[in-house]
Amino acid sequence: MHNKIKANELFEIYGPLLTPRQQEICEMYYQEDFSLFEIAEELEISRSAVQDAIKKSTKQLEKFESVVQYIEKRNKVLNCLEQGQVERIAEIL
């Protein structure tokens, strides 16, 4: 996933399911907008370790969403509300 906004949204919802270290790295990268180099320097690890952790964490966040589908369902509910189709919400949930 290359979309930081989408990844940040996933992190906000599913972040607590990651390990504390993954949470720390993702928070720095997605929410505080640190570069890979800045995170590596701050945590005293290699840049490639940071990159690997972000890739692995993002993949896990995407997997959580593919199973739970919270964001997808929320967006459908919001769309129904905007269109005045309240009766369809029960079908979505």
Buried (B, 14 or more C-beta within 10 A) or exposed (E): EEEBEBBBBBBEBBBEEBEEEBBBBBBBBBEEEBEBEBBBEBBEBEBEBBBEBBEBBBEBBBEBBEEEEBBEEEEBBEEBEEEEEEEBBEEBE
